[in-house]
Amino acid sequence: MPAVAAITRPAISLEHVTLVYGEDMAALDDVSLSVAPGEWVCVLGANGSGKSTLASVICGLLAPDAGTVELVGEHVLDEGDADLSAYRRARREIGLVFQNPDDQIITTVVAEDVAFGPENLGVPPEEIGARVARELHRVALETYADMDPTRLSGGQKQRVAIAGALAMERRVLVLDEPGALLDVRGRRSIMDVMRRIHVAGTTLVHITHFMDEALAADRVIVMDRGRIAVEGTPREVFSHVGELRGLSLEAPFAARLSAALRHHGVSVPLTCDEDELRHSLARACASEAHAAHASVPCACAPSDEPPAVICEHVSYSYSDDARGHAALSDVTFSVPAGSTCAIIGQTGSGKSTLLRLVCALEVPDGGRIVIDGTPTGKRRDRRRLHGVVGFVMQHPERQLFAETVIEDVSYGPRNMGLSPNEITRRAARALDLVGISGKADASPFELSGGQRRLCAIAGVLAMEPRILVLDEPTAGLDPRGRAELRRILSEVNGTGTTVIEVTHSMEDAAVCSEVIVLDQSRLLMQGTPAQVFSPGHEELLKTGGLGLPAPLRFALALERDGMAPLDNPLNEDELIAAITTRATTFGSSGAVV
């Protein structure tokens, strides 16, 4: 952490802040918080805990109903009374990267969007050009400078938004889930950028659902129902694994693993540092002989049904792309009926474009797509697929529009011309499946963010599609929300529905029966998780901006440190079982942090 002890005036100061939405919902409840200049504070919490509201207050976008707020030396709120002039001055020194980049992108050219903020600050033109070039380079978008940002993938849009915020060179930068839409390499790149600007003295307030990202911060704050529930250094906060679980969160991978191993009698330190845990395990078993071992990838049982999806030599380009960039190029694969299929690939590899083609919302420039036995080339055939394929978009909660939840969920079945009784049955079943049947008569706009997403998903499920397609369904969800969504998708798949999802989570991909990997608009590989995430593909996946699931990555690192092969575990339970079978050979010990 930078040497800030001698600076007495905080960059951000909130005292007894309360902000109420509607009549009785306190988004923030008596929150007091001080952030020192140059400090990196990471804010965690379940969906609806108040994190994004706190970010808006810190950025001066929301004035609380009560309390005192000082932003970058400006007294903007005194006992609930706002000073609008002070707010305007403070906002010139504070930058915000929104959770959804579509809320932030303004222009139709990437470079112009990055330049928009500095121009409004009156920065000289020659310096604006230098800043734009510098920040586009930092987020690896130099070659996209002349493109229309609306034609970029969600992850690329997020990098444009981050570049625009960095170009304004604010004293304080608030980032609300900056990595939610990014691939593994993209998140790593953004974290590197944050480390560099932190070292340069920028104050960072970082909101995230990626627990491992919080390890880089100076201080971690955990929100719960509008209040600060836990606060301290990352090591202090993440030592409370059980308490975090009670707050619908999870500790970083190493903290979860070390706690589980200790529970199973393995003497290792309770730590959130993967290297420390790995070295503790490796030292204890360095003398183990390396048993010869080769993992045999399992293959899906052959099905008598025709594939749910067939793509043959599919190519697609956006007509307004001056560079003639192919979003997809000669892609061939099939998805077995009744399977669960994850589509992974770096940001901009063509994943979302592929989903639109599979949903018959677009037709390929070349090649052929057959969905549930129906080719998508003719308009009348594509119309027949409506209802056969259900599409949950990247931000499904933005699909909501009706006055009540039940009306929203009933909309799709009603458009299918079903009887009133059948509409009622389907809507009730979908709401029960996603766990919000008690909210049927509520306005969808009064629900929490996670509940709104479930409502939108229920509207798609009520149409009872034979193929369910989802674009980044777990992005922005807390650990409890992700687990709940996985349960829902597993239950839907259990009825025979084919589930296809785009994801940036290697752990989510590892629980599917099929994995398709795209790289720079082309098919890189397809197979079972065991085949795709085999140790021999580690470097290939890394080159494509991806990686291995954390348990497998950790197991391979242990093997390199001298442990006998651990059978290539793809999830934490498999990893824990593999390590504990060798528990009798461990003699390590460590102190609890």
Secondary structure, DSSP 8 states (H G I E B T S, - for coil): ----TT--S-SEEEEEEEEEETTTEEEEEEEEEEE-TT-EEEEEE-TTSSHHHHHHHHTTSS--SEEEEEETTEEEEETTEE-HHHHHHHHTTEEEE-SSGGGT--SSSHHHHHHHHHHHTT--HHHHHHHHHHHHHHTT-GGGTTS-GGGS-HHHHHHHHHHHHHHTT-SEEEEESTTTT--HHHHHHHHHHHHHHHHTT-EEEEE-S-GGGGGGSSEEEEEETTEEEEEE-HHHHTT-HHHHHHTT----HHHHHHHHHHHTT------S-HHHHHHHHHHHTTTS---------------SS--SEEEEEEEEE-TT-TT--EEEEEEEEEE-TT-EEEEEESTTSSHHHHHHHHTTSS--SEEEEEETTEESSSHHHHHHHBTTEEEE-SSGGGG--SSSHHHHHHHHHHHTT--HHHHHHHHHHHHHHHT-GGGTTS-GGGS-HHHHHHHHHHHHHTT--SEEEEESTTTT--HHHHHHHHHHHHHHHHTT-EEEEE-S-HHHHHTSSEEEEEETTEEEEEE-HHHHT-GGGHHHHHHTT----HHHHHHHHHHHTT--------SHHHHHHHHHTTGGG--------
